[in-house]
Amino acid sequence: MAMSPEGALIAVIADEDTITGFLLAGVGHVDLRKNTNYLVVDSRTNVRTIEAKFKEFTSREDIAIVLISQNVASMIRHAIEQHTKAVPSVLEIPSKDHPYEPSQDSLLTRVKHILGAQ
């Protein structure tokens, strides 16, 4: 992965409140072409848009981590499971309305499989 002189970015795909929190923390980035490193998902966001943005984020060389709300991740589970590269890492996070469910986390499932746990 070729790092830019400024370092790598964190991308976020989540609900508006989660995105707002990360933007307030300084995670937001907009490049010269007006491309952002986040996607706000609401009831009107279709699955194709989410999947396209996920694939865009995981193919960008300036992104090291993709944070995705677990409830949104479940909508595109097949795409997440097809992503096998270490960088960018894909981490599922809880949202305000949807608590974290370890049994649904694809990364945790992979780790358990590697360690031989059931």
C-alpha positions in Angstrom: 0.0 0.0 0.0 1.4 3.4 -1.0 1.0 5.9 1.8 0.5 9.5 1.0 2.8 12.0 2.8 -0.2 13.0 5.0 -0.8 9.4 6.1 -3.8 7.1 5.7 -7.4 7.9 6.2 -10.2 6.2 8.1 -13.4 5.8 6.1 -16.8 5.5 7.8 -20.1 4.0 6.6 -22.8 4.6 9.2 -25.9 6.5 10.4 -25.9 10.3 10.6 -25.2 10.4 14.4 -22.2 8.1 14.1 -20.8 10.0 11.1 -21.3 13.3 12.9 -19.3 12.0 15.9 -16.4 10.9 13.7 -16.5 14.2 11.7 -16.3 16.2 15.0 -13.3 14.0 16.0 -11.5 15.1 12.8 -11.9 12.0 10.7 -13.6 13.7 7.8 -11.8 14.3 4.5 -12.8 15.8 1.2 -10.4 15.8 -1.7 -10.1 18.2 -4.6 -12.7 16.2 -6.6 -15.2 16.5 -3.7 -14.8 12.8 -2.8 -15.4 12.1 0.9 -14.2 9.3 3.2 -17.7 8.7 4.6 -21.2 7.7 3.7 -24.3 8.6 5.7 -26.8 5.8 5.6 -30.4 6.4 6.3 -33.7 4.7 5.4 -33.5 6.1 1.8 -30.0 4.7 1.1 -30.2 1.7 -1.1 -28.0 -1.4 -0.8 -26.3 -0.8 -4.2 -25.1 2.6 -3.0 -23.7 1.2 0.2 -22.0 -1.7 -1.6 -20.5 0.7 -4.2 -19.1 3.0 -1.6 -17.7 0.1 0.4 -15.9 -1.2 -2.7 -14.7 2.3 -3.5 -13.3 2.7 0.0 -11.6 -0.7 0.0 -10.0 0.0 -3.3 -8.6 3.4 -2.4 -4.9 3.4 -1.5 -5.2 6.3 0.9 -7.6 4.5 3.3 -6.2 2.2 6.0 -9.4 1.4 7.9 -13.1 1.2 7.0 -15.4 1.5 9.9 -19.0 0.3 9.2 -22.0 0.1 11.5 -22.8 -3.5 12.1 -26.4 -3.1 11.0 -25.2 -1.6 7.7 -22.6 -4.3 7.3 -25.3 -6.9 7.5 -26.9 -5.4 4.4 -23.8 -6.0 2.4 -22.4 -9.0 4.2 -21.4 -10.8 1.0 -19.2 -7.8 -0.1 -17.6 -7.7 3.4 -16.8 -11.4 3.3 -15.3 -11.1 -0.1 -12.8 -8.5 1.2 -9.8 -10.4 2.3 -7.0 -7.8 2.2 -5.4 -6.8 5.4 -5.4 -3.1 4.4 -7.8 -1.5 4.5 -9.0 -3.3 7.5 -12.8 -3.5 7.9 -14.1 -3.1 11.4 -17.8 -3.3 12.4 -19.0 -0.9 15.0 -22.2 -0.5 17.0 -24.6 2.4 16.3 -26.9 4.3 18.6 -30.0 2.2 17.7 -28.2 -1.1 17.1 -26.0 -2.7 19.8 -22.9 -4.6 18.8 -23.5 -8.3 18.3 -20.2 -10.3 18.3 -21.8 -13.3 16.5 -22.5 -11.2 13.5 -19.0 -9.6 13.2 -17.2 -11.0 10.2 -13.7 -10.2 11.5 -14.4 -11.8 14.8 -15.7 -14.9 13.0 -12.5 -15.1 10.9 -10.3 -14.8 14.0 -12.3 -17.6 15.8 -11.9 -19.8 12.7 -8.2 -19.2 12.5 -7.8 -20.0 16.2 -9.9 -23.1 15.9 -12.6 -21.9 18.2 -16.2 -22.9 17.6 
